[in-house]
Every structure is written in C-alpha cells, then in structure tokens.
Amino acid sequence: MLLSVMVTYGQERYKIQIDSLIQAAKNDTVFNAYDDLSDLISSASKEEGEKMYAYAISRDNTELTRMYIYQGYGRNLGKIGQMDAALDYRHKGLKLAKKNDLEGQIVYYHNSIAGAHHFKGQLDSATYYLNIAEAIAENSQKSRGWLWNIYYNRALVQGSLGNLDAAAYYYRLMWENIKNTSNPIQRGFALYTIAYFFTEVGKYPEDQIKFVELLSAHYDHKDPDVPSGHISVKSLFKDEIKKENIVKYKNLIHLSDSLDQINSFYHSTETLAKIYVEENRHREGIQYLKNAAYKIEQVQKPHYLIGIYQLLVKNHIDVKDYEGAFYYKNKEVQIRDSILSEKMRKNVVNLEVKFEAEKKDRQIAQQALDIEKRKSQKIQLIGGLVGLGILLLVTSIFFKKRLRYQKTMTFQKEAIHKQKVTELQQENKLLALNGMIEGQETERIRIAKDLHDSLGGLLSTVKAHFNAVQNEVKMIEELNITQKTNELIDEACTEVRRISHNMIPHALTISGVPGAVEDLVETLQIEGYEVDLEIKQFPEEIAKAKQSMLYRLIQEIISNIRKHAHAKSILIQIFGIDEGVGLIIEDDGHGFNYEDAIAKDGVGLKSINSRVKFLDGTIDWDTSIGKGTTITINIPKV
C-alpha cells in the first residue's frame, strides 16, 4: 500500500512540475522555463522520460512547446544510446525552429544533430551540420554563445579522424569562447575536457600544464581533489600511471617548475611518484617528492603538502625507513592541525564578527522598530482620518445612489403604469372595434335580408301587377311607356341583388373565403383588370365571423386599389400557415408614400390596419411612388 502511494506521488510530482513549467513558460520572454522543461525530461530515466514526454505533449501541443519537448526527449534518448530515435526528434525540433525563425534553436539543433552523427561514426554528416551551425553562430551576436560547444564537437570529430593537431586547435578555440562565461558548470566542464585531452595525448605539454593549472585554479576555493559538482582533478592522471610515461612527466615537472605553474607541478610530481611506486623505484620517487615538498612549502598550498607527505610516508615505509616515515607523518599531522587550527581561528573570528554584526543589527532593528512604531502611529491616525473620510464618502455615495434608485424606480413605475393604461386603452379600442365590426356585419346581414326579402319581393310583386295591367291596357304599349317602366323595374331588382350580394356574398356563405374571392376576381376581370389568384392549403375550418372579417379585409384592399392605384394588374395570394393564414396582394399601380398617407389621416389605410390588428395579425406595406404596392399580411391563428 505504501509503495503504491509513493509511486502515485512520484507520478503526480512530475505532472505538477510539468504543469508549473508550462504555465510559467507562457509569461517567460527569455525561455528559461522552456529550458527547465527540456532539462527535466532529458535528465529522467527511460521509462520516466517516455511518460514525461507523453504528458507534456498532452498538456501543451503548441509548436514552441513541442520544440523544447523534442529537445529534452531527444537528449534523453541519446543518453540511453537510442541515437536513431534521438535523431528523429532532433530533426522534428529543427523543422519547428526553422518554421518559427528561432535562430538560437536552429544553431542548437544543427550542433545536436552533428553530435548524434559523430556518436554513430557518421563523421561526414557530423561535419555537414557543424558547418551550418558555425556559419550561423559566427555571423550572429546573439548566437555566438554556441560557438564553444560547436568547437567542442569539431574537436571530437577531428580526434575521431586522428587529426590531433586539428583537434588541439578546436579545443583551444573552445576555451577562447567559453573562458568568460558566468556559468561555473560549463566552465568547469570545458576545462576538464580540454585538460583531459592534452593530458591523454601527451603531445602538447605546455597546453597540458596551462589547462591543468586553470582547472585547479577553477576549484581552488574548494577541495582541489573533489570539486563540488564535478569530477576529480586527480582523475585526469589516473590512467597515466604507466612506465612509458616516466620521461613525459619528468619533462612536465621541469616545464611546470620553469613556468612556475604549481598546480601542474604538484600533479605531475604526484603522478611520477606513483609510477615509481609501481616500478619499485621508491628512492627516485622520494627525491622528486622532497623537491616538490620544498617548493610547495614556499607557496602555502597545505592540501598539496598533505598529499606529498602521504606519498613520502608510503615510500619510506616501502623502503623500511620508518624514521623517515615517522618524520613525514608528523609533518602531515602538523599541517592537518594547522589547517584545523586555522579553520577554528577563522570560525572564532567569524563568530565574533557575526556576534558584533548581530548586536549592531539588533540595535538598528530596535531603532527601526521605534521609527516604525512612530510611523505606525502616524499611519494609524492618518488611516483613521482617511477611513472616516472614506466612510463619509461611501455613505454619501450610498444615499445618492439610493435616491437615484428610488427616482428610477418611481419613473419606471410611472412608465409601467402609463404602459398599462395605454394597453387598456388599446384593448378597449379593440373591443369597441370588435363590437363595431360585428355590429356592421350583423347590420349588413339584416339589410341584405331586408333588401332581398322585403324590397326585392315588393319589386317583384310590382312587376307582376304591372305586367297584368299591361296585358289589359293595350293603349299603354302604344305609348311605349311600359318598356321603359319594365327596364327601370329590372334595373331596381338587379341593383337590390348587387347591394345584397356585396353586403353578404352568397358564395361566402356557400364555399367560404376562397369562393367569395373567386367571385370578386371575376368581377375585377369584367371591369378590365388582369388578376392572378393563387389559393394554397387554405384552412378548412374557420369560424364564419372570421371568414367574413377576412373577406371584408380583402374587399377593403381591392376597393382601395380601385379608387386610388390606377393599376392594370393585380396579384392575390392566399395560403395556409400552420393554423393561420397568409395573404399577399400586389398591384402595378402608381404607389404612394405610406407615412404621408397615414399622416393625412387616410381612412382606408387605417381601416385595413385596424382589421388586421383585430385579427391579431401583422401587416407590411411595401410601396413607393411609381413602383406599385405589395401588402403582406400574416394572421397567426384563425
């Protein structure tokens, strides 16, 4: 259970790190967070690297982020020897770097791809990519920081080719381009790499002395044998303890001594002494060690003296000179004690300095506290006054806002009240209009019936009687009075039927709106109008009252066209829409200005609008002078 929790925590930890770095990278203008993300992935194990890569890609798949993820994962794969896969990701990163015109990354990826080709022994490909990287870096101030790494890879390639002079040349260039860096890790790496090359080759003693000296000086403030965060300086010489190197190190000792390079002198003497131990030539080694001890005693290098004394003790024991061994052991102990005493003295001095500093700090802190206390009191007083002012201001603003709010609410209530009154007035008008229209329809029906049943019947009776009289009185015919009288009586009957039909069309009663409109169209055609009528999906069940209202509406519009439009053709379209009716009436008449007509109190327009409103419909007038008129009416429910 505990193991499971620890594994889960480890997984969550890298996810938290990646999320944090991706979030930081969004506000990072110098890409430090991206570099950290790349380093995190590259330093992981194979399994962790795969998980980190997959998770990072899932969290941010933008091109810039992917470029740095490829960088880290490519290094991770290279670290475990999967160079083909590493090359694939480095080429992907290079493609993104070129696409986004990131010069530094373009140089990095060319140099990194060159390193992978060198690892695979493809030295021509390595040289090709190094040439490109160097050309860019040399001509760009912001990319010159990559030159030392490019020269490092060039030195490796030349070393693999066996061109030691060329390799030495590039190692020297590498140092010239890295020596002023503020990064101690890069500087230490460069110095160790260069010193190791010159030490191993043994062909360039002056260079070996120079770089061993620089490497030692680089770590002089720490333990010179095991520099913090780096490999031991002594490790440069561990493979040099061979009989064939005796002459080499004799020459190095002499050259270091003549150049007064104490660090190289010490390491060369120590290496030669160890070779003599391996060869059982202890007394020759003792002579070199004594000479080194004398020289080092003059320059205050106690750590080196301890190393020399330890070797002298061992050599004297090996030759059974115990008195000499005891002598140098005492000297070693004295040096160690002096170093310890010096450290203790420094510690005491440091403690005293710290105590005095802390004492002064306490006094300064107390003074600062008193000043801060007085400031605090002033601030509290000022804060109280400011707070009171703010409170008064807030209270004033609150009451102003409340008063404004109350006024707004009162205004809104009045507006709502006015709106309700207006709505009630409109409803009352609609009710009155409804009553009026229904009354009109009832009156029309009554008048039509009276005309048809009473006056029509009476005129028919009059004609019948008149015909009877005519048959009896032949003289009247001779006077030609009867013909005229018959024509007048027939005209009166026709007019009565017409008035009765207009008031309540017979077709409206029999076949509804479609039939009544068809009759109306026939009348218009007789009058000389070109009329197109289209009726589609007209609702079957409509209340008689609404059918009558709809017909009156169409009749009113046609009447307006007759009176005012001077039209030649008329289009009438009637169609069903869900539970309602749509109506389009179009003419090619003179047209008119709708706003002006309404302003002039046009009775016909207002009557049409009122009828549409009464039917809960909408009406649109599309008209202008000289362009005819199109009326579109939608009645949602009939």
C-alpha positions as CSV (number, residue, x, y, z in Angstrom):
1,M,0.0,0.0,0.0
2,L,2.8,2.4,1.0
3,L,4.7,1.5,-2.2
4,S,1.6,2.2,-4.3
5,V,1.1,5.6,-2.6
6,M,4.8,6.5,-3.2
7,V,4.6,5.6,-6.9
8,T,1.4,7.6,-7.3
9,Y,3.0,10.6,-5.5
10,G,6.1,10.3,-7.8
11,Q,3.8,10.3,-10.9
12,E,1.8,13.3,-9.6
13,R,5.0,15.1,-8.7
14,Y,6.4,15.2,-12.3
15,K,3.0,16.2,-13.6
16,I,2.9,19.1,-11.2
17,Q,6.4,20.1,-12.3
18,I,5.5,20.0,-15.9
19,D,2.2,21.9,-15.4
20,S,4.1,24.5,-13.4
21,L,6.8,24.9,-16.1
22,I,4.3,25.1,-18.9
23,Q,2.3,27.7,-17.1
24,A,5.5,29.7,-16.3
25,A,6.6,29.5,-19.9
26,K,3.5,31.4,-21.1
27,N,4.8,34.5,-19.3
28,D,8.6,33.8,-19.9
29,T,10.1,36.0,-22.6
30,V,13.6,34.5,-22.4
31,F,12.5,30.8,-22.5
32,N,14.1,29.9,-19.1
33,A,11.0,27.8,-18.2
34,Y,11.2,26.0,-21.6
35,D,14.9,25.2,-20.9
36,D,14.0,23.9,-17.5
37,L,11.2,21.7,-19.0
38,S,13.7,20.4,-21.6
39,D,16.2,19.6,-18.8
40,L,13.6,17.9,-16.7
41,I,12.7,15.4,-19.5
42,S,16.3,14.9,-20.6
43,S,17.5,14.0,-17.0
44,A,14.8,11.4,-16.4
45,S,15.2,7.6,-16.7
46,K,14.0,5.9,-19.9
47,E,10.5,5.0,-18.5
48,E,10.0,8.3,-16.8
49,G,11.2,10.2,-19.9
50,E,8.6,8.5,-22.0
51,K,5.8,9.3,-19.5
52,M,7.0,12.9,-19.2
53,Y,7.2,13.3,-22.9
54,A,3.6,12.0,-23.5
55,Y,2.2,14.0,-20.6
56,A,3.9,17.3,-21.6
57,I,2.7,16.9,-25.2
58,S,-0.9,16.3,-24.0
59,R,-0.8,19.5,-21.8
60,D,0.6,21.9,-24.5
61,N,0.8,20.9,-28.1
62,T,1.8,24.3,-29.4
63,E,4.8,24.5,-31.8
64,L,7.1,26.4,-29.4
65,T,6.5,24.0,-26.5
66,R,6.8,20.9,-28.7
67,M,10.2,22.2,-30.0
68,Y,11.6,22.3,-26.4
69,I,9.9,18.9,-25.5
70,Y,11.6,17.4,-28.6
71,Q,14.9,18.9,-27.4
72,G,14.7,17.3,-24.0
73,Y,13.3,14.0,-25.2
74,G,16.0,13.8,-27.9
75,R,18.7,14.2,-25.3
76,N,17.0,11.6,-23.1
77,L,17.1,9.1,-26.0
78,G,20.7,10.0,-26.8
79,K,21.7,9.4,-23.2
80,I,20.4,5.8,-23.3
81,G,22.0,5.2,-26.7
82,Q,18.9,5.2,-28.9
83,M,20.5,7.6,-31.5
84,D,18.2,6.8,-34.4
85,A,15.2,7.8,-32.4
86,A,17.1,10.8,-30.9
87,L,17.9,12.0,-34.4
88,D,14.3,11.7,-35.5
89,Y,13.2,14.0,-32.6
90,R,16.1,16.4,-33.2
91,H,15.1,16.8,-36.9
92,K,11.5,17.4,-35.8
93,G,12.7,20.1,-33.4
94,L,14.9,21.7,-36.2
95,K,11.9,21.8,-38.5
96,L,9.9,23.8,-35.9
97,A,12.8,26.0,-35.1
98,K,13.1,27.0,-38.8
99,K,9.4,27.5,-39.1
100,N,9.3,29.9,-36.2
101,D,12.7,31.5,-37.2
102,L,14.3,30.9,-33.8
103,E,18.0,31.3,-34.6
104,G,19.4,30.1,-31.3
105,Q,17.4,26.9,-31.5
106,I,18.4,26.4,-35.2
107,V,22.0,26.5,-34.1
108,Y,21.4,24.2,-31.2
109,Y,19.6,21.6,-33.3
110,H,22.3,21.6,-36.0
111,N,25.0,21.1,-33.3
112,S,23.0,18.5,-31.5
113,I,22.3,16.5,-34.8
114,A,26.1,16.7,-35.5
115,G,26.8,15.2,-32.1
116,A,24.4,12.3,-32.8
117,H,26.1,11.6,-36.2
118,H,29.5,11.7,-34.5
119,F,28.3,9.1,-32.0
120,K,27.2,6.9,-34.8
121,G,30.5,7.3,-36.6
122,Q,29.0,9.3,-39.5
123,L,31.7,11.9,-39.4
124,D,30.9,13.4,-42.8
125,S,27.3,14.1,-41.7
126,A,28.5,15.5,-38.4
127,T,30.8,17.9,-40.3
128,Y,28.0,19.0,-42.6
129,Y,25.7,20.0,-39.7
130,L,28.6,21.6,-37.8
131,N,29.5,23.8,-40.8
132,I,25.9,25.2,-40.9
133,A,25.8,25.8,-37.1
134,E,29.2,27.5,-37.1
135,A,28.2,29.7,-40.1
136,I,25.1,31.0,-38.3
137,A,26.7,31.4,-34.9
138,E,29.8,33.3,-36.2
139,N,27.6,35.9,-38.0
140,S,25.1,36.5,-35.2
141,Q,26.0,38.2,-32.0
142,K,23.1,36.5,-30.1
143,S,24.1,33.0,-31.2
144,R,27.9,33.3,-30.6
145,G,27.4,31.7,-27.2
146,W,27.0,28.4,-29.0
147,L,30.5,28.5,-30.6
148,W,32.3,26.9,-27.7
149,N,30.0,23.8,-28.0
150,I,30.3,23.7,-31.8
151,Y,34.2,23.8,-31.5
152,Y,33.9,21.0,-28.9
153,N,32.1,18.8,-31.4
154,R,34.5,19.8,-34.1
155,A,37.4,18.7,-31.8
156,L,35.7,15.3,-31.2
157,V,35.2,14.8,-34.9
158,Q,38.9,15.6,-35.6
159,G,40.0,13.4,-32.8
160,S,38.0,10.5,-34.3
161,L,39.7,11.2,-37.6
162,G,43.1,11.0,-35.9
163,N,43.9,14.7,-36.7
164,L,45.3,15.6,-33.3
165,D,46.6,19.0,-34.3
166,A,43.2,20.0,-35.7
167,A,41.6,18.6,-32.5
168,A,44.0,20.7,-30.4
169,Y,43.2,23.7,-32.5
170,Y,39.5,23.4,-31.9
171,Y,40.0,22.7,-28.1
172,R,41.9,26.0,-27.9
173,L,39.1,27.8,-29.8
174,M,36.6,26.2,-27.5
175,W,38.4,27.7,-24.5
176,E,38.6,31.1,-26.0
177,N,34.9,31.1,-26.5
178,I,33.9,29.8,-23.0
179,K,36.5,31.3,-20.7
180,N,34.5,34.5,-19.9
181,T,31.2,32.6,-19.2
182,S,29.4,33.3,-15.9
183,N,28.3,29.7,-15.8
184,P,30.8,27.8,-13.5
185,I,29.5,24.3,-14.5
186,Q,30.0,25.0,-18.2
187,R,33.4,26.5,-17.5
188,G,34.5,23.5,-15.3
189,F,33.3,21.0,-18.0
190,A,35.2,22.8,-20.7
191,L,38.4,23.0,-18.6
192,Y,38.3,19.3,-17.6
193,T,37.5,18.2,-21.2
194,I,40.4,20.2,-22.6
195,A,42.8,19.3,-19.8
196,Y,41.9,15.6,-20.2
197,F,42.6,15.7,-24.0
198,F,46.0,17.3,-23.6
199,T,46.9,15.0,-20.7
200,E,45.9,11.9,-22.6
201,V,47.6,12.9,-25.8
202,G,50.8,14.0,-24.1
203,K,51.9,15.7,-27.3
204,Y,51.3,19.3,-26.1
205,P,53.0,19.7,-22.7
206,E,52.6,23.4,-22.5
207,D,48.9,23.1,-23.2
208,Q,48.6,20.4,-20.6
209,I,50.3,22.5,-17.9
210,K,48.1,25.5,-18.8
211,F,44.8,23.8,-18.6
212,V,45.6,21.7,-15.5
213,E,46.6,24.9,-13.9
214,L,43.4,26.6,-15.0
215,L,41.3,23.6,-13.9
216,S,42.9,23.5,-10.5
217,A,42.5,27.3,-10.1
218,H,38.9,27.0,-11.0
219,Y,38.3,24.8,-8.0
220,D,40.9,26.4,-5.8
221,H,38.4,27.7,-3.3
222,K,37.1,24.2,-2.7
223,D,38.7,20.8,-2.1
224,P,41.1,20.6,-5.1
225,D,40.8,16.8,-5.3
226,V,37.0,16.6,-5.4
227,P,35.5,19.8,-6.8
228,S,31.8,20.3,-5.9
229,G,29.5,19.3,-8.8
230,H,32.3,17.9,-10.9
231,I,34.8,15.1,-11.4
232,S,38.1,15.0,-9.5
233,V,41.1,16.8,-11.0
234,K,43.2,13.8,-10.0
235,S,41.1,11.6,-12.2
236,L,42.9,13.3,-15.2
237,F,46.1,11.4,-14.2
238,K,44.7,8.0,-13.0
239,D,45.3,6.4,-16.4
240,E,48.7,8.0,-16.7
241,I,50.4,5.8,-14.2
242,K,52.4,3.8,-16.7
243,K,56.1,3.1,-17.1
244,E,56.2,4.6,-20.6
245,N,55.1,8.0,-19.1
246,I,58.2,8.5,-16.9
247,V,60.0,10.7,-19.4
248,K,56.8,12.6,-20.2
249,Y,56.2,13.5,-16.5
250,K,59.9,14.3,-15.9
251,N,59.6,16.8,-18.7
252,L,56.3,18.2,-17.4
253,I,57.8,18.6,-13.9
254,H,60.7,20.5,-15.3
255,L,58.5,22.7,-17.6
256,S,55.9,23.4,-14.8
257,D,58.7,24.4,-12.5
258,S,60.3,26.7,-15.1
259,L,56.8,28.3,-15.8
260,D,56.1,28.5,-12.0
261,Q,52.8,26.6,-12.5
262,I,52.5,25.0,-9.1
263,N,49.3,23.1,-9.7
264,S,50.6,21.2,-12.7
265,F,53.9,20.8,-10.9
266,Y,52.2,19.1,-8.0
267,H,50.0,16.7,-10.1
268,S,52.9,15.8,-12.4
269,T,55.2,15.1,-9.4
270,E,52.4,13.0,-7.7
271,T,51.9,11.0,-11.0
272,L,55.6,10.4,-11.5
273,A,56.0,9.3,-7.8
274,K,53.1,6.8,-8.2
275,I,54.7,5.4,-11.4
276,Y,58.0,4.9,-9.4
277,V,56.0,3.1,-6.7
278,E,54.5,0.7,-9.3
279,E,58.0,0.1,-10.7
280,N,59.6,-0.3,-7.2
281,R,61.8,2.7,-7.8
282,H,60.9,4.3,-4.5
283,R,64.1,6.2,-3.8
284,E,63.8,8.0,-7.2
285,G,60.2,8.9,-6.3
286,I,61.3,10.2,-2.8
287,Q,63.8,12.6,-4.4
288,Y,61.1,14.2,-6.6
289,L,58.6,14.3,-3.7
290,K,61.1,16.0,-1.4
291,N,61.8,18.6,-4.1
292,A,58.1,19.1,-4.5
293,A,57.6,19.4,-0.8
294,Y,60.2,22.1,-0.5
295,K,58.7,24.1,-3.4
296,I,55.1,23.8,-2.3
297,E,56.0,24.9,1.3
298,Q,57.0,28.2,-0.2
299,V,53.6,28.9,-1.8
300,Q,51.2,28.0,1.0
301,K,49.4,25.1,-0.6
302,P,48.6,23.0,2.5
303,H,46.3,20.5,0.8
304,Y,49.1,19.7,-1.8
305,L,51.6,19.3,1.1
306,I,49.4,16.7,2.8
307,G,49.3,14.7,-0.5
308,I,53.1,14.9,-0.9
309,Y,53.7,13.9,2.8
310,Q,51.3,11.0,2.5
311,L,53.3,9.7,-0.5
312,L,56.6,10.3,1.3
313,V,55.3,8.3,4.3
314,K,54.3,5.4,2.0
315,N,57.6,5.4,0.1
316,H,59.7,5.4,3.3
317,I,57.7,2.6,4.7
318,D,58.1,0.6,1.5
319,V,62.0,1.0,1.8
320,K,61.7,0.3,5.5
321,D,62.9,3.7,6.5
322,Y,60.5,4.0,9.4
323,E,62.3,7.0,10.9
324,G,61.8,9.0,7.7
325,A,58.2,7.8,7.5
326,F,57.6,8.9,11.1
327,Y,59.1,12.3,10.3
328,Y,56.9,13.0,7.4
329,K,53.8,11.6,9.2
330,N,54.5,14.2,11.9
331,K,54.7,16.9,9.3
332,E,51.4,15.7,7.8
333,V,49.8,15.8,11.2
334,Q,51.2,19.3,11.8
335,I,49.8,20.5,8.5
336,R,46.4,19.0,9.3
337,D,46.4,20.5,12.8
338,S,47.4,23.9,11.4
339,I,44.6,23.7,8.8
340,L,42.2,22.7,11.6
341,S,43.5,25.5,13.9
342,E,43.3,28.0,11.1
343,K,39.7,26.8,10.4
344,M,38.9,27.1,14.1
345,R,40.5,30.6,14.3
346,K,38.6,31.7,11.3
347,N,35.4,30.2,12.8
348,V,36.0,32.1,16.1
349,V,36.7,35.3,14.2
350,N,33.6,34.7,12.0
351,L,31.5,34.1,15.1
352,E,32.8,37.2,16.8
353,V,32.1,39.2,13.6
354,K,28.7,37.7,13.4
355,F,28.0,38.4,17.1
356,E,29.0,42.1,16.7
357,A,27.1,42.3,13.5
358,E,24.0,40.8,15.1
359,K,24.4,43.2,18.1
360,K,24.5,46.1,15.7
361,D,21.7,44.6,13.7
362,R,19.6,44.3,16.9
363,Q,20.4,48.0,17.8
364,I,19.5,49.0,14.2
365,A,16.4,46.8,14.4
366,Q,15.3,48.4,17.7
367,Q,15.8,51.9,16.2
368,A,14.0,50.8,13.1
369,L,11.2,49.4,15.4
370,D,10.9,52.7,17.3
371,I,10.8,54.6,14.0
372,E,8.3,52.1,12.6
373,K,6.2,52.4,15.7
374,R,6.0,56.1,15.4
375,K,5.3,55.7,11.7
376,S,2.7,53.2,12.5
377,Q,1.0,55.6,14.9
378,K,1.0,58.3,12.3
379,I,-0.2,55.9,9.7
380,Q,-3.0,54.7,12.1
381,L,-4.0,58.3,12.7
382,I,-3.9,59.2,9.0
383,G,-5.6,55.8,8.3
384,G,-8.3,56.7,10.8
385,L,-8.9,60.1,9.2
386,V,-8.8,58.6,5.7
387,G,-11.1,55.8,6.8
388,L,-13.6,58.3,8.3
389,G,-13.4,60.3,5.1
390,I,-14.0,57.2,3.0
391,L,-16.9,56.2,5.3
392,L,-18.5,59.6,4.8
393,L,-17.8,59.4,1.1
394,V,-19.3,55.9,0.8
395,T,-22.3,56.9,2.9
396,S,-22.8,60.0,0.7
397,I,-22.5,57.9,-2.5
398,F,-24.8,55.2,-1.0
399,F,-27.6,57.8,-0.2
400,K,-27.1,59.4,-3.6
401,K,-27.4,56.1,-5.3
402,R,-30.4,55.1,-3.2
403,L,-32.1,58.4,-4.0
404,R,-31.3,57.9,-7.7
405,Y,-32.5,54.4,-7.5
406,Q,-35.8,55.5,-5.8
407,K,-36.2,58.1,-8.6
408,T,-35.5,55.5,-11.2
409,M,-38.0,53.1,-9.6
410,T,-40.6,55.8,-9.5
411,F,-40.0,56.7,-13.1
412,Q,-40.2,53.0,-14.1
413,K,-43.4,52.5,-12.1
414,E,-44.9,55.6,-13.8
415,A,-43.8,54.3,-17.2
416,I,-45.2,50.8,-16.4
417,H,-48.5,52.4,-15.2
418,K,-48.7,54.5,-18.4
419,Q,-47.9,51.4,-20.5
420,K,-50.7,49.5,-18.7
421,V,-53.1,52.4,-19.3
422,T,-52.1,52.6,-23.0
423,E,-52.6,48.8,-23.3
424,L,-56.0,49.0,-21.6
425,Q,-57.0,51.8,-23.9
426,Q,-55.9,49.8,-26.9
427,E,-57.8,46.8,-25.6
428,N,-60.9,49.0,-25.1
429,K,-60.4,50.3,-28.7
430,L,-60.1,46.8,-30.0
431,L,-63.2,45.7,-28.1
432,A,-65.1,48.7,-29.4
433,L,-63.8,48.0,-32.9
434,N,-64.7,44.3,-32.5
435,G,-68.2,45.4,-31.4
436,M,-68.4,47.8,-34.3
437,I,-67.3,45.3,-36.9
438,E,-69.6,42.6,-35.5
439,G,-72.4,45.2,-35.4
440,Q,-71.6,46.2,-39.0
441,E,-71.7,42.6,-40.1
442,T,-75.0,41.9,-38.3
443,E,-76.4,45.1,-39.8
444,R,-75.2,44.1,-43.3
445,I,-76.8,40.7,-42.9
446,R,-80.1,42.4,-41.7
447,I,-80.1,45.0,-44.5
448,A,-79.2,42.3,-47.1
449,K,-82.1,40.1,-45.9
450,D,-84.5,43.1,-45.8
451,L,-83.4,44.1,-49.3
452,H,-83.7,40.6,-50.6
453,D,-86.9,39.6,-48.7
454,S,-88.8,42.8,-48.4
455,L,-87.8,45.3,-51.1
456,G,-86.8,42.6,-53.6
457,G,-90.1,40.8,-53.1
458,L,-92.1,44.0,-53.3
459,L,-90.4,45.0,-56.6
460,S,-91.2,41.5,-58.0
461,T,-94.9,41.9,-57.0
462,V,-95.0,45.4,-58.5
463,K,-93.6,44.0,-61.8
464,A,-96.1,41.2,-61.7
465,H,-99.1,43.6,-61.2
466,F,-97.6,45.9,-63.8
467,N,-97.5,43.1,-66.3
468,A,-101.1,42.2,-65.6
469,V,-102.2,45.8,-66.1
470,Q,-100.1,45.9,-69.3
471,N,-102.0,43.0,-70.7
472,E,-105.3,44.7,-70.1
473,V,-104.4,48.1,-71.3
474,K,-103.1,47.9,-74.8
475,M,-103.0,51.6,-75.2
476,I,-100.2,51.9,-72.8
477,E,-98.0,49.8,-75.1
478,E,-98.7,52.1,-78.0
479,L,-97.4,55.0,-75.9
480,N,-94.1,53.0,-75.2
481,I,-94.3,53.7,-71.5
482,T,-94.4,50.0,-70.4
483,Q,-91.0,49.2,-71.9
484,K,-89.3,52.0,-70.0
485,T,-91.1,51.1,-66.8
486,N,-90.0,47.4,-67.2
487,E,-86.4,48.4,-67.7
488,L,-86.4,50.6,-64.6
489,I,-88.1,47.8,-62.5
490,D,-85.5,45.3,-63.8
491,E,-82.6,47.7,-63.0
492,A,-84.0,48.2,-59.5
493,C,-84.1,44.4,-58.9
494,T,-80.5,44.0,-60.2
495,E,-79.3,46.8,-58.0
496,V,-81.1,45.3,-55.0
497,R,-79.4,42.0,-55.7
498,R,-76.0,43.6,-56.1
499,I,-76.2,45.6,-52.9
500,S,-77.4,42.5,-51.1
501,H,-74.6,40.4,-52.6
502,N,-71.9,43.0,-51.6
503,M,-73.3,43.1,-48.1
504,I,-73.2,39.3,-47.7
505,P,-71.9,37.4,-50.8
506,H,-73.8,34.2,-51.5
507,A,-70.5,32.4,-52.3
508,L,-69.1,33.4,-48.9
509,T,-72.0,31.5,-47.2
510,I,-71.7,28.5,-49.6
511,S,-68.0,28.0,-50.2
512,G,-66.3,30.4,-47.8
513,V,-63.5,32.9,-48.5
514,P,-62.0,31.1,-51.5
515,G,-65.3,31.0,-53.4
516,A,-66.2,34.6,-52.4
517,V,-62.7,35.8,-53.6
518,E,-63.0,33.9,-56.8
519,D,-66.3,35.8,-57.5
520,L,-64.6,39.1,-56.6
521,V,-61.8,38.2,-59.1
522,E,-64.4,37.6,-61.8
523,T,-65.9,41.0,-61.2
524,L,-62.5,42.6,-61.4
525,Q,-61.8,40.8,-64.6
526,I,-65.1,42.0,-66.0
527,E,-64.1,45.5,-65.0
528,G,-60.9,45.2,-67.2
529,Y,-58.2,44.2,-64.6
530,E,-55.6,41.5,-65.2
531,V,-56.0,39.4,-62.0
532,D,-53.9,36.3,-60.9
533,L,-55.4,34.4,-58.0
534,E,-53.4,31.7,-56.0
535,I,-55.0,29.8,-53.1
536,K,-53.0,27.1,-51.4
537,Q,-53.8,25.0,-48.3
538,F,-56.5,27.3,-47.1
539,P,-57.7,26.1,-43.6
540,E,-60.9,24.1,-43.9
541,E,-62.4,25.0,-40.5
542,I,-62.7,28.8,-39.9
543,A,-65.4,30.4,-37.9
544,K,-68.0,32.2,-40.1
545,A,-67.3,35.5,-38.3
546,K,-63.6,35.3,-39.0
547,Q,-64.2,34.3,-42.6
548,S,-66.4,37.3,-43.0
549,M,-63.7,39.6,-41.4
550,L,-61.0,38.1,-43.7
551,Y,-63.2,38.7,-46.8
552,R,-64.0,42.2,-45.7
553,L,-60.3,42.9,-45.3
554,I,-59.6,41.6,-48.9
555,Q,-62.6,43.6,-50.1
556,E,-61.3,46.8,-48.5
557,I,-57.9,46.4,-50.0
558,I,-59.4,45.8,-53.5
559,S,-61.6,48.8,-53.0
560,N,-58.5,50.9,-52.3
561,I,-56.8,49.7,-55.4
562,R,-59.9,50.5,-57.5
563,K,-60.1,54.0,-56.1
564,H,-56.5,55.1,-55.9
565,A,-54.0,52.8,-57.5
566,H,-54.8,53.2,-61.2
567,A,-53.5,49.6,-61.6
568,K,-53.7,47.3,-64.6
569,S,-52.9,44.0,-63.0
570,I,-53.5,42.6,-59.5
571,L,-51.9,39.5,-57.8
572,I,-53.8,37.9,-54.9
573,Q,-52.1,35.0,-53.0
574,I,-53.9,33.3,-50.1
575,F,-52.2,30.4,-48.3
576,G,-52.4,28.5,-45.1
577,I,-49.5,28.8,-42.5
578,D,-49.8,26.2,-39.7
579,E,-53.1,27.3,-38.0
580,G,-53.1,30.7,-39.6
581,V,-53.5,32.4,-43.0
582,G,-51.0,34.4,-45.1
583,L,-52.2,37.0,-47.6
584,I,-50.2,38.9,-50.3
585,I,-52.0,41.4,-52.6
586,E,-49.8,43.2,-55.2
587,D,-50.7,45.8,-57.8
588,D,-48.7,47.7,-60.5
589,G,-50.4,51.0,-59.8
590,H,-48.9,54.4,-59.0
591,G,-47.9,53.5,-55.4
592,F,-47.8,56.1,-52.6
593,N,-45.8,57.3,-49.6
594,Y,-47.2,55.3,-46.7
595,E,-46.0,57.7,-44.0
596,D,-47.5,60.7,-45.7
597,A,-50.8,58.8,-46.3
598,I,-51.1,57.9,-42.6
599,A,-50.2,61.4,-41.6
600,K,-53.1,62.7,-43.8
601,D,-55.5,60.5,-41.8
602,G,-56.2,58.0,-44.7
603,V,-59.4,56.3,-43.6
604,G,-58.9,53.3,-46.0
605,L,-55.4,52.5,-44.7
606,K,-56.5,52.9,-41.0
607,S,-59.5,50.7,-41.6
608,I,-57.3,48.0,-43.2
609,N,-54.7,48.2,-40.3
610,S,-57.5,48.1,-37.7
611,R,-59.0,44.9,-39.3
612,V,-55.6,43.2,-39.3
613,K,-54.9,44.2,-35.7
614,F,-58.4,43.0,-34.7
615,L,-57.4,39.6,-36.2
616,D,-54.1,39.6,-34.1
617,G,-52.2,39.7,-37.3
618,T,-49.3,41.7,-38.8
619,I,-49.2,43.8,-42.0
620,D,-46.3,45.1,-44.1
621,W,-46.7,47.9,-46.7
622,D,-44.1,47.8,-49.4
623,T,-44.8,50.8,-51.6
624,S,-43.2,53.9,-53.1
625,I,-44.4,56.4,-55.7
626,G,-44.3,54.9,-59.2
627,K,-43.4,51.4,-58.1
628,G,-46.8,49.9,-57.2
629,T,-47.8,48.4,-53.8
630,T,-47.3,45.0,-52.1
631,I,-49.2,44.2,-49.0
632,T,-48.2,41.2,-46.9
633,I,-50.5,40.1,-44.1
634,N,-49.9,37.2,-41.6
635,I,-52.7,36.1,-39.3
636,P,-51.3,33.6,-36.9
637,K,-54.5,31.8,-35.8
638,V,-57.9,31.7,-37.4
